[in-house]
Amino acid sequence: MNYYDSISDLLLDLRGDLEEIGNENIWVYYDNSGNVTDYRYKNTPEERKPKERENQTIKEMPAIDLLNELSI
């Protein structure tokens, strides 16, 4: 987990991953304020949702959706 300090760093990595891995489903990690703190590609399509930590929400979505959400 990276837990990015800035959205620009996260976007840079996400764009690179989209080029390399493609538009697969990912786990997106949010803090209590609704800010994205990290993302991770699913190991398999059937992978179960990771356990959320306190003050954290995890959602599944296609990688391109996260890119579009953050690029607004």
C-alpha positions, 0 to 999 in steps of 0.5 A: 500500500502506498497511501499517497500524499497527493492526488497528482502522485496517485494519478501518475501511478494510475495512468501508468498502471492503466497503460500496463495492466489495463482497465481491470477492477481495482480496490479503492481506499478512502479515508473518512473524509471521502478522499482517495488514499490508495488503490490496488488491482484485484489479484483475481476477479473473484477476490474478496473485498479486503477488510476495512480498517478503522476510518477507512472505506474500500470500494471496488470499481474499474480503474478507468472510473477512478481516473475519471473521478479524480480527473474532474 
